[in-house]
Amino acid sequence: MPVCYRHSSRETGVSCSNCGRPICPDCMTPTSVGMRCPECAGDRTKVVRLPRRDPSAAFQNFVAHDPRTWAVTHWLMAINTLVFLFEVATGVTLLGNNVSGTVYEHGVLFGPSISGYGSHQYWRLITSGFLHESLIHIGLNMWVLWSVGRLLEPAIGKVYFAAIYFAALLAGSFGALLLTPDTPTLGASGAIFGVMGALIMVAHARHLPLWSTGLIPTLLINFVFTLAVPHVSIGGHAGGVLAGLATGWLVTEYGEKRDKRSYVLAGCAVIAILSVVGAIAVAGGHGLFPNGTQI
C-alpha cells in the first residue's frame, strides 16, 4: 500500500489527480477535477481560450477570389452584354428613351405573344431575361450579378449555379406574367434575385452571419426598391427569389451528399417546368397591375 508523500506513516489509496503522488486525507484538496495535493491545489488550472470568431473573416473564407471558379457568372454577364449591344443596334437607345427594335420586339416577355391571338412564342420566357432597356438597367443588373455570382458559384459549383439561375429566370417570368401578363417585361433581375435567395440559404447553412455580412440588408433594400420605383416587376422579382430560396435549400440539403446530388438538379428542373406551365397558363389573363413596361 502506498504511503502519503508528506506523511510516511500513513498508507493511502488516493493519488493527486495532477502529479500522481499518493496523498492522505489531511493532504487532500477537493477540486472539480479530483483530489489534489497541497502543491498542485495551489496552482490555478490553465484556461485555453479559443480565438473569437470574426464574422468578416468567416465571410471572406466563403468568398473565392479566383475568377476561374466562377466562370458561369462571366459567361452570363457576357451574353447579357452582347444581347444588349444587338438591342442597341436594332433600335433601343442607351438612355432607354426608345425601347423598340427587332431584338426587343421578338424577345420581350409579353403574355399575348405567348398565349393569345394564336401565338405560341414560348422562347420569350427565356429571352426576356437577357434583354435590358438602357445602359443603366444592364449596368446595375450586371454589377449585382457579379457581386452575388462570385460568392455563390464557387461555393456550390458551376452546374448547380447555372441550374439555379435558369430555374429562377423562368420562375421570374411566371411571376411577372401572373401579375402583369399584358405588360412588356424584360431584364435579368428575376434570375439575379434567385441567385441572392440561394446565396442566403447556403450562407445560413454554413453558419455565416446574414446580417453582418450584408446579405439580408441587400435583399431588403432591393425589395424596397422593387416596391418604391414605378415599372419594376414585383412578380418577376418575387418569383425569382422564391425559386432561389427553394433551390438554395435543395443545395444545402442534398448538394454535398454523394448519393443524393441528383436531387438538386431534379428539383431545379421541376421548378423550371412548373414555372413554364404556370406562365403559359396565366399568359392570356389580365393580371393585377396596369400596363407599362417593366424591368
Wavefront OBJ file of the C-alpha trace (Angstrom):
o trace
v 0.000 0.000 0.000
v 1.449 3.417 -0.976
v 2.104 5.959 1.762
v 1.459 9.696 1.725
v 4.381 11.578 0.233
v 4.220 14.040 3.148
v 3.337 11.613 5.946
v 5.344 8.421 5.517
v 3.474 6.628 8.317
v 0.071 6.965 6.631
v -0.995 4.478 3.995
v -3.399 5.733 1.327
v -5.075 4.597 -1.859
v -5.644 8.115 -3.216
v -3.268 9.926 -5.552
v -3.133 13.551 -6.687
v -5.092 13.928 -9.915
v -2.432 16.272 -11.270
v 1.019 14.916 -10.273
v 0.035 11.393 -9.254
v 1.688 11.433 -5.827
v -0.116 9.479 -3.048
v -1.868 11.717 -0.519
v -3.570 11.081 2.823
v -6.887 12.662 3.924
v -5.072 15.568 5.620
v -3.280 16.419 2.370
v -6.276 16.078 0.053
v -7.829 19.170 -1.500
v -11.106 18.508 -3.409
v -11.266 20.187 -6.812
v -13.564 19.955 -9.841
v -11.027 17.599 -11.444
v -10.456 15.310 -8.437
v -8.293 15.264 -5.305
v -5.053 17.219 -5.402
v -2.005 17.530 -3.191
v -1.286 20.851 -1.425
v 1.244 21.966 -4.050
v -0.970 21.182 -7.046
v -4.052 22.621 -5.366
v -2.280 25.976 -5.185
v -1.754 26.066 -8.964
v -4.616 27.538 -10.971
v -5.901 25.445 -13.797
v -4.753 26.867 -17.095
v -7.606 28.020 -19.258
v -7.141 27.890 -23.003
v -9.313 30.452 -24.763
v -10.434 29.837 -28.296
v -9.999 32.775 -30.638
v -13.124 34.885 -31.022
v -14.946 34.148 -34.219
v -14.696 37.015 -36.620
v -17.812 37.170 -38.833
v -15.980 39.132 -41.520
v -13.185 36.545 -41.608
v -15.712 33.726 -41.908
v -17.368 35.551 -44.770
v -14.032 36.090 -46.504
v -13.329 32.371 -46.281
v -16.634 31.845 -48.080
v -15.508 34.027 -50.995
v -13.383 32.601 -53.782
v -11.290 35.351 -55.324
v -10.047 33.193 -58.199
v -12.162 34.203 -61.238
v -11.671 30.728 -62.753
v -14.003 29.319 -60.108
v -16.950 31.481 -61.186
v -16.827 31.196 -64.985
v -20.617 30.801 -65.436
v -21.083 34.252 -63.935
v -18.687 35.664 -66.530
v -20.494 33.928 -69.375
v -23.873 35.202 -68.227
v -22.541 38.744 -67.992
v -21.016 38.431 -71.464
v -24.233 37.089 -73.024
v -26.349 39.822 -71.418
v -23.945 42.491 -72.653
v -23.811 41.056 -76.180
v -27.609 40.883 -76.398
v -27.862 44.489 -75.225
v -25.481 45.554 -77.982
v -27.755 43.832 -80.514
v -30.714 45.675 -78.962
v -28.947 48.996 -79.401
v -28.037 48.095 -82.974
v -31.704 47.411 -83.769
v -33.410 50.357 -82.064
v -33.014 50.520 -78.266
v -31.262 53.702 -77.117
v -28.566 53.783 -74.442
v -30.655 56.074 -72.231
v -33.780 53.958 -72.606
v -35.948 56.719 -74.063
v -36.766 54.486 -77.036
v -37.377 50.846 -76.171
v -38.111 49.184 -79.507
v -36.425 47.336 -82.331
v -36.277 43.810 -83.739
v -34.463 42.135 -80.847
v -36.689 43.771 -78.237
v -39.946 43.084 -80.072
v -39.155 39.403 -80.667
v -37.679 38.696 -77.232
v -39.542 40.710 -74.586
v -41.907 38.909 -72.191
v -45.472 39.661 -73.296
v -48.461 37.482 -72.407
v -50.488 37.855 -75.612
v -47.475 36.779 -77.673
v -47.126 33.622 -75.590
v -50.727 32.527 -75.188
v -53.030 34.721 -77.210
v -54.087 35.525 -80.745
v -52.791 32.144 -81.917
v -49.216 32.968 -80.800
v -47.051 30.436 -79.015
v -43.752 32.245 -78.682
v -42.586 30.382 -75.613
v -38.956 31.384 -76.087
v -39.838 34.758 -74.616
v -39.868 33.141 -71.165
v -36.075 32.825 -71.522
v -35.052 35.583 -73.923
v -36.705 38.320 -71.851
v -34.236 37.556 -69.064
v -31.372 38.664 -71.315
v -32.911 41.927 -72.553
v -32.440 45.371 -70.972
v -33.953 48.749 -71.700
v -30.960 51.031 -71.086
v -27.289 51.237 -70.219
v -28.152 51.989 -66.578
v -30.506 48.987 -66.442
v -27.952 46.476 -67.671
v -25.150 48.155 -65.723
v -26.949 47.769 -62.388
v -28.036 44.209 -63.116
v -24.563 43.087 -64.197
v -22.972 44.683 -61.152
v -25.346 42.817 -58.828
v -24.869 39.579 -60.785
v -21.087 39.909 -60.443
v -21.401 40.687 -56.724
v -23.543 37.675 -55.846
v -22.303 35.298 -58.536
v -18.684 35.432 -57.389
v -19.884 34.374 -53.929
v -22.384 31.647 -54.766
v -20.842 29.936 -57.784
v -17.533 28.938 -56.120
v -19.447 27.779 -53.040
v -21.754 25.341 -54.853
v -20.149 24.710 -58.239
v -20.848 25.755 -61.815
v -23.553 23.176 -62.594
v -25.694 23.942 -59.549
v -25.223 27.672 -60.089
v -26.364 27.511 -63.718
v -29.359 25.343 -62.769
v -30.409 27.799 -60.056
v -30.005 30.790 -62.364
v -32.252 29.413 -65.118
v -34.822 27.996 -62.700
v -35.082 31.443 -61.095
v -35.236 33.133 -64.513
v -38.248 31.024 -65.516
v -39.879 31.471 -62.103
v -39.419 35.221 -62.520
v -41.125 35.082 -65.914
v -44.023 33.180 -64.336
v -44.297 35.747 -61.544
v -44.294 38.647 -63.993
v -46.992 37.068 -66.164
v -49.057 36.177 -63.120
v -49.331 39.838 -62.103
v -48.945 41.712 -65.398
v -49.346 39.386 -68.406
v -50.246 42.212 -70.798
v -47.244 44.340 -69.819
v -43.909 44.019 -71.679
v -41.277 42.842 -69.177
v -37.541 42.428 -69.581
v -34.361 42.162 -67.534
v -32.136 39.683 -65.706
v -33.228 40.803 -62.241
v -35.615 37.868 -61.681
v -32.752 35.400 -62.127
v -30.412 37.595 -60.075
v -32.921 37.723 -57.225
v -32.930 33.937 -57.380
v -29.148 33.852 -57.005
v -29.456 36.174 -53.989
v -32.062 33.898 -52.401
v -29.934 30.797 -52.955
v -26.862 32.587 -51.574
v -28.732 33.417 -48.372
v -29.770 29.779 -47.910
v -26.250 28.459 -48.495
v -24.646 31.083 -46.261
v -27.131 30.314 -43.480
v -26.420 26.582 -43.755
v -22.696 27.303 -43.400
v -23.315 29.411 -40.287
v -22.372 32.761 -41.779
v -23.951 35.804 -40.072
v -26.523 37.006 -42.599
v -26.929 40.492 -41.131
v -23.308 41.431 -40.504
v -22.254 40.156 -43.931
v -24.924 42.341 -45.547
v -26.855 39.574 -47.325
v -30.236 40.181 -45.681
v -29.933 44.012 -45.791
v -29.050 43.827 -49.500
v -32.102 41.695 -50.248
v -34.375 44.002 -48.237
v -33.006 47.115 -49.946
v -33.670 45.561 -53.335
v -37.227 44.693 -52.378
v -37.833 48.235 -51.118
v -36.525 49.444 -54.481
v -38.874 46.999 -56.222
v -41.907 48.318 -54.360
v -40.981 52.010 -54.432
v -39.844 52.532 -58.028
v -42.519 52.575 -60.769
v -42.478 49.998 -63.561
v -40.297 47.499 -61.680
v -41.578 43.927 -61.947
v -42.784 42.897 -58.492
v -43.894 39.492 -59.755
v -40.614 38.873 -61.561
v -38.514 39.670 -58.519
v -40.751 37.732 -56.125
v -40.863 34.673 -58.370
v -37.097 34.723 -58.785
v -36.261 34.993 -55.096
v -38.759 32.277 -54.111
v -37.195 29.921 -56.642
v -33.761 30.866 -55.353
v -34.692 30.119 -51.755
v -36.146 26.749 -52.781
v -33.198 25.697 -54.944
v -30.745 27.009 -52.356
v -32.421 24.779 -49.780
v -32.018 21.815 -52.124
v -28.300 22.520 -52.384
v -27.869 22.728 -48.616
v -29.854 19.538 -48.032
v -28.608 17.307 -50.838
v -25.775 19.052 -52.688
v -22.975 17.516 -50.618
v -24.483 14.026 -50.261
v -22.926 11.868 -52.935
v -25.943 9.599 -53.382
v -28.449 12.476 -53.484
v -26.756 15.146 -55.597
v -29.104 14.423 -58.478
v -31.956 15.650 -56.262
v -30.695 19.215 -56.653
v -30.803 19.216 -60.447
v -34.094 17.320 -60.433
v -35.587 19.900 -58.070
v -34.360 22.782 -60.241
v -35.861 21.065 -63.284
v -39.212 20.617 -61.527
v -39.302 24.302 -60.534
v -38.413 25.308 -64.099
v -41.079 23.061 -65.642
v -43.782 24.197 -63.224
v -42.828 27.803 -63.939
v -43.173 27.274 -67.689
v -46.538 25.527 -67.305
v -47.774 28.232 -64.939
v -46.527 31.024 -67.203
v -48.338 29.607 -70.238
v -51.498 29.156 -68.180
v -51.622 32.783 -66.976
v -50.173 34.490 -70.050
v -53.587 35.082 -71.559
v -55.054 36.778 -68.477
v -55.191 40.386 -67.384
v -53.158 40.288 -64.181
v -53.451 42.571 -61.179
v -51.498 45.685 -62.202
v -51.856 48.237 -65.017
v -49.811 48.375 -68.208
v -46.373 49.884 -68.511
v -43.004 48.450 -69.493
v -41.429 46.609 -66.588
v -37.771 45.975 -65.871
l 1 2 3 4 5 6 7 8 9 10 11 12 13 14 15 16 17 18 19 20 21 22 23 24 25 26 27 28 29 30 31 32 33 34 35 36 37 38 39 40 41 42 43 44 45 46 47 48 49 50 51 52 53 54 55 56 57 58 59 60 61 62 63 64 65 66 67 68 69 70 71 72 73 74 75 76 77 78 79 80 81 82 83 84 85 86 87 88 89 90 91 92 93 94 95 96 97 98 99 100 101 102 103 104 105 106 107 108 109 110 111 112 113 114 115 116 117 118 119 120 121 122 123 124 125 126 127 128 129 130 131 132 133 134 135 136 137 138 139 140 141 142 143 144 145 146 147 148 149 150 151 152 153 154 155 156 157 158 159 160 161 162 163 164 165 166 167 168 169 170 171 172 173 174 175 176 177 178 179 180 181 182 183 184 185 186 187 188 189 190 191 192 193 194 195 196 197 198 199 200 201 202 203 204 205 206 207 208 209 210 211 212 213 214 215 216 217 218 219 220 221 222 223 224 225 226 227 228 229 230 231 232 233 234 235 236 237 238 239 240 241 242 243 244 245 246 247 248 249 250 251 252 253 254 255 256 257 258 259 260 261 262 263 264 265 266 267 268 269 270 271 272 273 274 275 276 277 278 279 280 281 282 283 284 285 286 287 288 289 290 291 292 293 294 295
